[in-house]
Each structure stands twice: as C-alpha cells, then as structure tokens.
C-alpha cells in the first residue's frame, strides 16, 4: 500500500510540475546517509575503487563481476542489481579525468545497499529494472588523470572501429544486455553557461542524435522525455543551472551509436558550480539525477513529459571566465585604454602524485561585457600594471615565510626571488610568485600571458592578481590557491 501511495504521489507531482523545495526530494534530503566517504576528491585511482566494489560482493541481490581489462591490464568491473524486465546500462569515466559521476555511483551503491524509509523507492526500481553499472570504463586514464586511454585514443570516438579493448568491452556489454536505456556519464568544461546567462551549466543533458538529420525515433524520444523529467526535478534544486548539450551528430561517438543501436541514451555532463572545485556538490546532484532517472524509467513517469519540454532547455554556451576584471585602465604603446581582462585557470598535475597546481592565462582582452566570471572585479577607476619583482633576494623559503608579504604586495610586487629554491616540487600557497634569483622579469599585461598584475587607484594598490588569483590588499583577504606552478 505504501509503495502504491509513493508511486501515485510521485507521478502526480511530475505530471503537474508542482514546484517543490529541495527537502521534498527524498534523494537530495537523505544524501548524507549514503555518501561514500572513502572517495573525497576527483583524483582517485582504480586501486581506490577496487576494495569498495569487492565489499559489495556479499550484498544480497548484487552481482560484481570482472567484464574485461584495460590496455594496461587493469580490471574493469560491472555491478548489476534488480530483476525487472527493463534493462538499464550506466557507464562512467569513459574519459579518465571525468570522475564526478563515478563518485556519485559509489554513493548510489550505498543507497541500494541500505534499508530505511526509502525502501519503497528501492523496491520499485529493483522490481521494474535490471540495472548494470560500469563505474570506471577507463582505469588507465583515471590512473594518469587524463582524458584518453593508455593507447592515447579517445574512447568516445572509437564506437565504430572498436580498436581499444575498453571500447570493445562496452559494445559487447550493450549488445549482450540489449539495454533499453543507457546513461552516458561525463564531465564538461566548468566554463559552460546556461545560454547567454551568467549561470554555470552545472548539469547538461543530451539525448544524442543518431543521424545527420537529428531524427527523433521512439528510442530517442524516450530519452528526451526522461531528460525533461530530470530537468523538472533539478530546477527545484539548482534553478536555471541546467543546460542542453550540443546535439551535433558524431558518427564515431558511443552515445550517438547507442541511440542508433536501440538503447535510449541519456548523456549527463557535470559542469561547474560556485566554490565547488572538487565537484562534491555536483556529485550530490548526479546522485539525485541518476536515481531520479531510474525512478522515472521504473514508474514510466517520463511519459508525462514531451519533447517540447526537452527542446525548451537552454543550450550550453561558453560565457564564463574564472576571473573577469572589468573596466581596467591598461597602457598600450604609451596610451591608456579601458579594457576588460578575462582570466582562466587550468589544472596542472604533479607527475607521480595526486596533487595538482593551477596555471593561469590572460585568455581575452577587450570588450568582454557580454561575458561573466565565477569571480569578478569592477576595476573602474583603477589601472592594471605589471606586478614588480621585489629587489631584495631572500636566502631561502624559510626566510620568505618570515617576511611581511602584505607590505610587499601593497607596494606593487607580485614576484619575489629566492637564492635557494626548494629541492622538491611543492604547491606554493603564499600569495606571491616565487622565482630563482635573477631569472624573472615583470609579467606584462598581455594576451595569453601569465596574469601577475596589480590594480591600483591614485597610486594605492587595491588588488594583487597573482597567477590569476586575487589578493585583496584593502581587506588582506587571500584567495590565492597557488602562486607557483
């Protein structure tokens, strides 16, 4: 009786599109119970996942099996559960550095392993569906935290030739299951926006096209309807932060071909969210979206939605910088011009470790008024000047730590010199760029240059921008993650 009540209420809410608060979504509200704490950042490895999957082998109704090996011989596993007639296949980390959904899958495994007030939801999903998860399709790429596999090919461009063992495996599994639905789980650039707005596309969906004409057959229509249902859910949690991924037909891609082969395919791309560099909140959103998608398929509530609702989701665009400095005065050939400065940061992995640092670039200069930034500074009335190199040389890092770095930055310096650089690589969290004595000049404020500059007004420094991060001289607030790449 309780199960029937839950199903009736769920379907009526979906059909009526009644707005709900976050806590009215059972998966969102109860997420903390299922969060897999052993995985806490994106750079986990195959060896971190393996023992967690091993633990699941003792759970009743759950099958964990090795289904193949990567190029470098790492096991690729599939987790299966449920007894329903509808087959669903989910695969994650096809690209080794796109790990958000994999984290969410580990939480979802905890959800299905639990027994609590959400049992009716579990029951209907497991009774109506047979669910198969491949949590890490590209373990070699995950090991190096890179997009491609150990052959340096993009697995998502190998659906036709099937040269990579991982691609062969995915095709073999799909064909053996004849999966009715598929979830293709990825990460996208954090600078994607929802249309031309300042809202990051935290989640982007796509029902991939299966031909150049972008035709819509029953399978693709089903995927569109599920996505419309998911968008309805997520708008209550991350309003105006859901977009639609580009549906240009890619004949080599797995999503497009899965759609052609008869699997209704739903692409989920995890983008950006303010102050979530390790994508732990987006992980939670994935948890909600995937479970809601499974529930939608199990209850067939997606049939209450239509393709017009899918097509009404705004397109992915790229209107975000990591830092946007607006209206700064910049000297060019001896003359002053009012220019905007768009800065992006990229992650640089430290080989042999899980640490990484940021390297920033002045990506664009000019009228950037149609763009936005995760962080913005209105520099109207301020002049952007190259940060100076501090003349005195510090003996070593210990001596630098004792220095008054605030005074150094307030005087317009963004770079200091060391006579003895540290022997080992490290991430410098001090708010200055550190170089070996005699090797560095000031960085000019120029396109594609390293953003080390100051913003001053009436000869008084207000901000120091070091490696694309902000040090607020007036408040002493230091937002610099690392200055030394």
Secondary structure as UniProt FT lines:
FT   HELIX           2..16
FT   HELIX           22..24
FT   HELIX           26..29
FT   HELIX           31..33
FT   TURN            37..38
FT   TURN            42..43
FT   HELIX           46..55
FT   HELIX           56..58
FT   TURN            60..61
FT   STRAND          62..69
FT   TURN            71..72
FT   STRAND          75..81
FT   STRAND          86..92
FT   TURN            96..97
FT   HELIX           100..113
FT   TURN            117..118
FT   HELIX           119..128
FT   STRAND          129..134
FT   HELIX           139..144
FT   TURN            150..151
FT   HELIX           155..157
FT   TURN            159..161
FT   HELIX           165..177
FT   STRAND          181..187
FT   TURN            190..191
FT   STRAND          192..194
FT   TURN            195..196
FT   STRAND          203..206
FT   TURN            212..213
FT   HELIX           218..234
FT   TURN            235..237
FT   TURN            239..240
FT   STRAND          242..244
FT   TURN            251..252
FT   HELIX           254..261
FT   STRAND          264..270
FT   TURN            274..275
FT   TURN            277..278
FT   HELIX           280..299
FT   HELIX           301..304
FT   HELIX           307..311
FT   STRAND          315..318
FT   STRAND          320..332
FT   TURN            333..334
FT   STRAND          335..349
FT   TURN            351..352
FT   STRAND          356..366
FT   TURN            369..370
FT   STRAND          372..378
FT   TURN            380..381
FT   STRAND          383..386
FT   STRAND          388..394
FT   HELIX           397..401
FT   HELIX           405..410
FT   TURN            411..412
FT   STRAND          413..418
FT   STRAND          433..436
FT   TURN            437..438
FT   TURN            447..448
FT   STRAND          453..457
FT   TURN            458..459
FT   STRAND          460..466
FT   TURN            467..468
FT   STRAND          469..472
FT   TURN            473..476
FT   STRAND          477..478
//
